[in-house]
């Protein structure tokens, strides 16, 4: 059974709008017109004319952390940024919801409801979701008018958003769900191996991984895990698979891809060696405590996203309701350390491309001016400090913002998180006159290497010559351009 807070949260979620109470002697105001949004859960959901509607998707902490209930998602957003946002804009009646409980994009579109602000992943969701809805447009003149200076924000996050914006800028980066290296100090201490430090190279990580893939009695320990799909997708070498065409929106048959160059082969080889370490078989990186093994505390190092650190640290806000006791028990086997992901070469400070979430303001938003002012505040030092203090990597990286990291999460107090803002994200380049497709790069490692037993060179060639063309053709035939 769910805890009582789950029911309270559901009640809260069904009334997530906030406004300044009207004065006692104020004249009665006419009721706002509201649009009901039918949904697969058959729950009441509506958006009214006097509400500024913020809708978020594809950021796990904002999604429900109580099975079958919406309240936890609202609570996480409110504690991370929503409460401060409403405090800053007391005269704006803000309604917030998270995909998909109870509504999804298609539900809103069918009901004729357009969000005023959408918080979404610009990397692969512009073409997949937002463009087909008609909910993106070039914001360049609007940002200039509102005084939002993208030059102050994480350059790689801005560049990534531009690379998906057909020659303009569709969104404003808000924060980064950064990839970091998590490690279990207990295993390092057991085998007397030095802890990782920011700037450690893959060569050095490989040596540690071999040392830490070891046995102690009946216990077997794995040294290292890094998700191969993310390794390719958030390409640390800044490699971009698409070749330039003569248009920002080329036809599917004109899309050309190159992932078989020497640079791609070198990059894939780099991680391949970790997969070849005997008995260091890849399972998952999304469970640092267990690594999908039978017992917790047997995985030495894993590259994972920052959004899971708060959960691993034991913050109940980020743990599924009812799982607190099991998490606390598993945590006894782990002493968390945090470092940067390994570097491709000595002296480099280049991490993955940013796992960014951005704010999009649909052209048809009825409250565009208000939405721009809210976005301006969200990327201000005050707004970014609020995000950073709750364990979220900000895109504005002033001393105040950086030093505030994790201060609002007591469970992070005993963990050195200085590596979170270390280094610089890799930047995508040479994307002009290309159209981004969500290519099946997973086939390189997970199909042709891990399942088929092929070499990196074979895997890249097969993916380029067969998997990618077949994917683009099938998507085009289905009327899709992503």
C-alpha positions in Angstrom: 0.0 0.0 0.0 1.1 3.5 -0.7 1.9 5.8 2.1 -0.6 8.4 3.1 1.4 11.2 1.5 0.6 9.7 -1.8 -3.2 10.5 -1.4 -2.4 14.0 -0.2 -0.1 14.5 -3.2 -2.9 13.4 -5.6 -5.2 16.0 -4.1 -2.5 18.6 -4.5 -1.9 17.5 -8.1 -5.5 18.0 -9.1 -5.2 21.6 -8.0 -1.7 22.7 -8.9 -2.5 26.3 -9.8 -1.3 29.1 -7.6 -2.4 32.7 -7.5 -2.3 35.6 -5.1 -5.6 35.7 -3.1 -7.9 38.5 -4.1 -8.4 41.3 -1.6 -11.5 40.9 0.5 -13.1 44.1 -0.9 -12.1 43.4 -4.5 -14.9 43.4 -7.2 -16.0 39.9 -8.3 -14.1 38.7 -11.3 -15.8 36.8 -14.2 -15.0 33.1 -14.2 -12.2 32.1 -16.7 -13.1 29.9 -19.6 -11.5 26.4 -19.2 -10.8 23.6 -21.6 -11.2 20.1 -20.4 -8.5 17.6 -21.7 -9.8 14.1 -22.0 -7.1 11.5 -21.3 -6.4 7.8 -21.1 -6.6 7.8 -17.3 -10.1 9.4 -17.3 -9.0 11.9 -14.7 -10.3 15.5 -14.7 -7.7 17.9 -16.2 -8.4 21.3 -17.6 -6.5 24.5 -18.5 -8.1 27.9 -18.0 -7.7 31.2 -19.8 -6.3 32.9 -16.8 -3.6 30.3 -16.2 -0.1 30.2 -17.6 0.5 26.6 -18.5 3.9 24.9 -18.1 4.3 21.4 -19.4 7.4 19.3 -18.9 8.5 16.0 -20.5 11.5 13.7 -20.6 13.1 14.6 -17.3 12.7 11.7 -14.9 12.7 13.6 -11.6 9.7 15.6 -12.8 7.8 12.5 -13.6 5.7 10.6 -11.1 7.7 9.0 -8.3 4.5 7.5 -6.8 3.1 4.7 -9.0 -0.2 5.6 -10.5 -0.3 9.1 -8.9 0.5 12.5 -10.3 1.2 14.3 -7.1 4.8 13.3 -6.7 5.7 14.8 -10.0 4.2 18.1 -9.1 5.9 18.0 -5.7 9.3 17.4 -7.2 8.9 20.3 -9.7 7.6 22.6 -7.0 10.4 21.9 -4.6 13.1 22.2 -7.3 11.9 25.4 -8.9 8.1 25.7 -8.9 7.7 27.2 -5.5 10.4 29.8 -6.1 8.9 30.6 -9.5 5.5 31.3 -8.1 7.0 33.4 -5.3 8.8 35.5 -7.9 5.6 35.9 -10.1 2.8 36.2 -7.5 0.4 37.8 -10.0 0.7 35.0 -12.5 -1.5 32.0 -12.1 0.7 29.1 -12.9 -0.5 25.6 -13.8 2.0 22.8 -14.1 1.8 19.3 -15.4 4.3 16.5 -16.4 3.9 14.1 -19.3 2.2 11.6 -19.2 0.0 11.4 -16.1 -2.7 12.3 -16.8 -2.1 14.1 -20.1 0.2 13.7 -23.1 1.0 15.9 -26.0 -1.6 14.4 -28.3 -4.3 14.9 -25.6 -3.5 18.6 -25.3 -3.5 19.0 -29.1 -6.8 17.2 -29.5 -8.4 19.4 -26.8 -7.0 22.6 -28.5 -4.7 23.4 -25.5 -1.3 24.9 -26.3 1.2 25.1 -23.4 2.8 28.5 -22.8 6.1 26.9 -21.8 7.3 23.4 -22.6 10.4 22.0 -20.8 11.8 19.4 -23.1 14.9 17.7 -24.5 16.0 19.7 -27.5 18.3 16.9 -28.7 15.8 14.6 -30.2 12.3 15.9 -29.2 12.0 18.9 -31.5 11.6 16.8 -34.6 9.9 13.9 -32.9 7.2 15.9 -30.9 7.3 19.6 -31.0 7.6 20.4 -34.7 4.7 18.1 -35.7 2.5 19.9 -33.1 3.5 23.3 -34.5 4.8 24.3 -31.1 8.3 25.6 -32.1 9.4 28.7 -34.0 12.5 30.9 -34.2 12.7 32.8 -30.9 15.6 35.0 -32.0 13.7 38.4 -32.1 11.7 37.5 -29.0 14.8 36.7 -27.0 16.4 40.0 -28.1 13.3 42.0 -27.2 13.0 40.3 -23.8 16.7 40.8 -23.0 17.6 37.1 -22.8 21.3 36.8 -23.6 22.2 33.3 -24.7 25.9 34.2 -24.7 25.8 34.0 -20.9 24.7 30.4 -20.9 26.5 27.1 -21.4 27.8 27.5 -25.0 27.5 23.8 -25.8 23.9 23.6 -24.6 23.0 26.7 -26.7 24.9 25.2 -29.7 23.1 21.8 -29.3 19.7 23.6 -29.3 20.6 25.6 -32.4 21.7 22.5 -34.2 18.1 21.2 -34.0 16.5 24.6 -34.8 16.6 24.7 -38.6 18.9 27.8 -38.7 17.3 29.7 -35.9 16.9 29.0 -32.1 13.7 27.2 -31.0 14.4 27.1 -27.3 16.4 28.4 -24.3 18.5 25.9 -22.4 17.6 25.7 -18.7 19.7 23.0 -17.1 21.8 19.9 -17.9 21.3 16.4 -16.7 25.0 15.9 -16.7 26.8 12.6 -17.1 29.2 11.9 -14.3 31.3 9.0 -13.1 29.9 7.5 -9.9 32.2 5.1 -8.0 32.0 3.0 -4.9 34.7 3.9 -2.4 34.2 0.6 -0.5 35.4 -1.4 -3.5 38.4 0.8 -4.2 39.4 0.5 -0.6 39.0 -3.3 -0.6 41.3 -3.7 -3.5 43.6 -0.7 -2.6 43.0 1.2 -5.8 43.3 5.0 -5.9 40.0 6.9 -6.3 39.2 8.5 -9.7 39.8 12.2 -10.0 38.4 14.8 -12.5 40.6 14.6 -15.6 41.3 10.9 -15.3 41.8 9.5 -18.9 40.1 6.4 -20.3 43.5 4.7 -20.3 43.7 5.2 -16.6 40.1 4.2 -16.1 40.7 1.0 -18.1 43.6 0.1 -15.8 41.4 0.6 -12.7 38.6 -1.3 -14.3 40.8 -4.4 -14.8 42.1 -4.1 -11.2 38.6 -3.8 -9.8 37.0 -6.6 -11.9 38.0 -9.2 -9.3 36.9 -11.8 -6.8 36.8 -11.8 -3.0 35.7 -15.2 -1.8 32.2 -15.8 -3.2 31.8 -12.2 -4.3 32.6 -11.0 -7.8 33.0 -7.3 -8.5 32.7 -5.6 -11.8 35.1 -2.7 -12.5 33.3 -0.4 -15.0 30.1 0.3 -16.9 29.3 3.0 -19.4 26.2 2.9 -21.5 27.5 2.5 -25.1 24.4 4.2 -26.6 24.9 7.3 -24.6 28.6 7.2 -25.3 27.9 7.5 -29.0 24.9 9.8 -28.7 26.4 12.4 -26.5 29.6 12.1 -28.5 32.5 13.3 -26.4 34.7 13.7 -29.5 32.1 16.1 -30.9 31.5 13.8 -33.9 28.4 14.5 -35.9 27.1 11.7 -38.1 25.3 13.8 -40.8 27.0 15.2 -43.9 26.1 18.7 -45.1 23.5 19.0 -47.9 22.2 22.1 -49.8 19.3 22.7 -47.4 18.5 23.1 -43.7 15.6 20.6 -44.2 16.8 18.1 -46.8 14.5 15.4 -48.1 14.9 11.9 -46.5 16.6 10.6 -49.7 19.1 13.4 -49.5 20.2 12.7 -46.0 23.8 11.4 -45.9 25.6 9.8 -42.9 29.3 9.0 -42.2 30.1 7.0 -39.1 32.9 4.9 -40.6 35.7 7.4 -40.6 38.9 6.9 -38.7 37.7 9.3 -36.0 34.6 7.2 -35.5 36.6 3.9 -35.4 39.0 5.3 -32.8 36.1 6.6 -30.7 34.3 3.2 -30.7 37.5 1.3 -30.1 38.0 3.4 -27.0 35.0 1.9 -25.2 35.2 -1.5 -26.9 38.2 -2.5 -24.7 36.2 -2.1 -21.5 33.6 -4.5 -22.9 36.3 -7.0 -23.6 37.5 -7.2 -20.0 36.7 -10.8 -18.9 33.7 -11.0 -16.5 33.1 -7.2 -16.8 30.0 -7.9 -18.9 27.8 -4.9 -19.6 24.3 -5.0 -17.9 23.1 -1.5 -17.0 24.2 1.8 -15.7 20.8 2.9 -14.4 21.2 0.9 -11.2 24.5 2.0 -9.7 23.7 0.2 -6.4 23.3 -3.2 -8.0 24.2 -2.9 -11.7 21.4 -5.4 -12.4 23.4 -8.0 -10.4 22.1 -10.2 -7.6 23.7 -8.2 -4.8 24.2 -4.4 -4.2 27.6 -2.9 -3.8 29.5 -5.0 -6.4 30.0 -2.4 -9.2 33.0 -0.2 -8.8 32.4 2.6 -11.4 29.5 3.6 -13.7 28.8 6.6 -15.9 25.3 7.8 -15.1 23.2 10.9 -15.2 23.3 13.5 -12.4 19.5 13.3 -11.9 20.0 9.9 -10.2 22.6 11.1 -7.8 20.0 12.6 -5.4 18.2 9.3 -5.4 21.4 7.3 -4.7 22.3 9.8 -1.9 19.0 8.9 -0.2 16.8 12.0 -0.8 13.3 10.6 -0.3 12.0 13.3 -2.7 13.6 11.4 -5.6 12.9 7.8 -4.5 9.8 5.8 -5.5 7.3 5.9 -2.7 7.5 2.6 -0.8 11.1 2.0 -2.0 12.8 4.0 0.8 13.6 1.0 3.0 15.1 -1.1 0.2 17.2 1.9 -1.0 18.5 2.5 2.5 19.4 -1.2 2.8 21.3 -1.2 -0.5 23.0 2.0 0.3 24.8 0.3 3.2 27.0 -1.4 0.6 28.0 1.8 -1.2 30.1 4.8 -0.3 29.4 7.2 -3.2 32.1 9.1 -4.9 31.6 11.5 -7.9 34.1 12.4 -10.6 34.0 13.6 -14.2 33.6 11.1 -16.9 37.0 9.9 -18.2 38.9 12.1 -20.7 39.8 11.0 -24.3 43.3 12.3 -23.8 45.6 13.6 -21.1 45.1 17.3 -20.2 41.6 17.4 -21.8 38.6 18.9 -20.0 36.0 17.9 -22.5 33.1 15.9 -21.2 30.0 14.6 -23.0 27.8 16.9 -25.1 25.2 18.4 -22.7 22.2 16.4 -21.8 20.1 19.6 -21.9 16.6 20.5 -21.1 15.3 23.7 -22.7 12.3 25.9 -22.5 10.2 26.2 -25.6 7.5 28.9 -26.1 5.0 27.9 -28.9 4.3 30.6 -31.4 0.6 30.3 -30.7 1.0 30.7 -26.9 -1.7 33.2 -25.7 0.7 34.4 -23.0 3.9 34.7 -24.9 5.1 37.9 -23.2 4.6 36.5 -19.7 6.2 33.2 -20.8 9.3 35.1 -22.0 9.6 36.9 -18.7 9.4 33.6 -16.8 12.1 32.0 -19.0 14.2 35.1 -18.5 14.0 34.6 -14.7 14.7 30.8 -15.0 18.1 31.6 -16.7 18.9 34.4 -14.3 21.3 34.0 -11.5 18.5 33.7 -9.0 16.6 31.1 -11.0 19.8 29.1 -11.8 20.9 29.2 -8.2 17.6 27.7 -7.1 18.0 24.9 -9.6 21.7 24.3 -8.7 20.9 24.2 -5.0 18.6 21.3 -5.6 21.2 19.2 -7.3 20.6 20.2 -10.9 23.5 21.5 -13.1 22.7 25.0 -14.3 23.5 26.5 -17.7 24.5 29.8 -16.1 27.7 29.0 -14.3 28.6 32.0 -12.1 30.5 31.5 -8.8 27.2 31.9 -6.9 25.4 29.3 -8.9 28.3 26.8 -8.8 28.9 27.1 -5.1 25.2 26.6 -4.4 25.1 23.1 -5.8 23.2 20.6 -3.7 22.8 23.0 -0.7 19.1 22.3 -0.5 19.6 18.5 -0.5 20.9 17.5 2.9 21.8 14.0 1.8 24.4 15.5 -0.6 26.3 17.2 2.3 28.7 14.3 2.8 29.4 13.8 -0.9 32.1 15.8 -2.7 30.2 17.1 -5.8 32.9 19.5 -7.0 33.3 17.4 -10.2 29.8 18.3 -11.4 30.9 21.7 -12.9 34.4 20.5 -13.8 35.4 20.7 -17.4 33.4 21.8 -20.5 30.8 20.0 -22.5 31.7 18.9 -26.0 30.0 21.0 -28.7 28.3 19.8 -31.8 29.6 21.4 -35.0 29.2 21.3 -38.7 25.5 20.9 -38.5 24.5 23.6 -40.9 22.4 22.3 -43.9 21.7 19.0 -42.2 18.5 17.5 -40.8 18.7 15.6 -37.5 17.3 12.1 -37.5 17.2 10.0 -34.3 19.5 7.4 -35.8 19.6 3.8 -34.5 23.2 4.2 -33.2 22.3 1.5 -30.6 22.9 -1.1 -33.3 26.7 -0.4 -33.3 27.4 -1.8 -29.8 24.3 -3.6 -28.6 23.6 -5.4 -31.9 26.7 -5.8 -34.0 29.3 -6.0 -31.1 27.6 -7.4 -28.0 25.2 -9.7 -29.8 26.8 -10.5 -33.1 30.4 -10.5 -31.8 31.6 -8.1 -34.5 34.5 -5.7 -34.4 34.0 -1.9 -34.1 34.9 -1.5 -37.8 32.4 -4.1 -38.8 29.7 -2.6 -36.5 30.1 0.9 -37.8 30.1 -0.2 -41.5 27.0 -2.3 -41.0 25.2 0.4 -39.2 26.0 3.0 -41.9 25.3 0.8 -44.9 22.2 -1.1 -43.6 20.6 -0.1 -40.3 20.6 3.7 -40.8 19.4 3.8 -44.5 16.7 1.2 -43.6 15.6 3.3 -40.6 15.3 6.5 -42.6 13.4 4.8 -45.4 11.0 3.2 -43.0 10.4 6.4 -41.1 9.8 8.4 -44.3 7.4 5.8 -45.5 5.5 6.2 -42.3 5.3 9.9 -42.8 7.9 10.8 -40.2 11.0 12.9 -40.5 12.9 11.9 -37.4 
